[in-house]
Amino acid sequence: MPLGTLDRSPPPFFRQGLPARTKLVLFSAAAVFLMAADTRLALTQPLRAAAATVLLPVVRTLNVPVQAWDSAQGYFTGLRSALDNETAMRARLAEQAEKSARADQLALENARLRALLELRPAISVKSMPAEVLYEAPDPFSRKVFLDRGSQHGLAAGSPVINETGVLGQVTRLYPYSAEVTLLVDKDAAIPVVNQRTQHRSAAFGGGDAGTMELRFMAGSDDVQVGDLLQTTGTDGVYPAGLAVAKVTHVDRRADSAFARIALAPAAMPDGVRHVLVLQPVGLQLPARPEPPAEATPARPHRGGRK
């Protein structure tokens, strides 16, 4: 085919029409006009409202996965934060519980120390504060050790009391510690007087369950449940008027001449930490005067023979 017969016109798809620069100017002017008209006359507001109404279900549908992802992410983030907060709160609760228990213990100890300080001026004998170190490991005796000994001025036989009554007596001394036999020990004994009847007797350690008993009391003696027993002050060891025990049970048997009387100690030894050690009353009494020396009779002079 000869080249001159070829159709050199572009196909319809590639026909440009107006030049590109002209199109740019026309469309820019139209855009400026529409923006100005929309600003002044709000011509496109109804069209926008209609488009927003029609597209609202579509927007909500497309937003569902986004909201689900945000919710799941917020759930796991909140769960992790809640677990971390729970762990922190549990640790803080344990710390607060420890502080509360320590505060309760300090309050109880403070109350006992205050009671000892109030008791100390009321006692006319010399006293020394002491602290219980530990309890003797012997299961067949009830003894404790104090942090005061002979180097601190303690004497053997010194009474040991707390704010509620008599606890025991120093039975063995060391340079910097002392062994105290409690009144509930099976080998302990203390003279007492019934506060109600002023009848004197002796109380002995029960040896089990921290109890005491009143021995050698006739079945006809006037002893009732609730009677308070105190120290007599005549034994040269304990000052008078210290609480010892309370009568809890009286068993008068017909086949025995003696009654069986159970006592509850006024000062329970369990949990005691601070005590007062008293100087025995006998050590504070004035020394007995020495008897006067008797005059030696003069021997008669025997003269020799002259």
C-alpha positions, 0 to 999 in steps of 0.5 A: 500500500502506498504511504500516501494513502495511510490515514494519519488522523488519531483514533477517537480515544486519543483525540485531545480536543481542546489543548491541555493548557486551555482545559487547565484554565477552564477547570481552575476557573470552574473550581474557583467559581464553585468554591466561591458559590458554595461559600456564599450561597451554600449550593452544595450543602443539600448534595453533601447532606444527601451523600452523607445520608446515603453513605452513613450505613456504608461508613458504619459497616466499614467501621465495624472491624476498626471498632472491634479491633480497638475494643479487643486491643483495649480489652487486652490492654485493660486486662494486663493493666488490671492484673498488674494493678492486682499484683501491686495491690496484693503486695501492698495489702500484704505490706499493710497487713504486716504493718497493721500486725506490727502496730497491734503488737506495739500497741499491746506492748505499749499498754503493758509497759504503761501498766508496768510503769504505773505499777512500779511506783505502787510497789514499795520494794526495789524493782528492775525491768527485764525482758524475757529472752526465751522459754526453757526447752524442757517439756516437763517444766515451766521456766523462762530466761531473763536478760538480767543477771547477777552483774545487774544486781539480781539476787536469787529468789527475787519475785518476778511480776508483770502488770497482772500479778506474780509470774514466778521466782528467780531460781538460778542466776548467771552473770548476764541472765537468770532462770525464772521458775513460773508459778504454774511449774509443778515444783513451784509453791507460793504462800497466799491469803484469801482476799475475802476470808483472810485465810492463809494457805499455799498454792502450788503449780499444776504442771499442765495446761498452765493451771495451779491448785490449792492444797491441804484445804479441808473440805469444810473450809470457806473457799468459793469459786471466784475468790482472789488469792494474794501474796501474804507478805510474811514469807520474806520474799514476796511483797504483800497484796500482789495478785496470784490466782483466782479460784475456778473450781472447788471439789469437796469429796466425801471420801477425802478430808481435803478439797480439791481446788483448782486455780487460774493464775492471775498472770498468764505466762504465755506471751509475756515479754516485759517483766519487773524483778523485785528485790526479796523483802528479806533483803530489805529488812534491817539487819538483826542486832547482834546479841550483847556479849555476856560478861565473863565471870572473874575467876577467884585468885588462888594464892600459893602456899607460903 
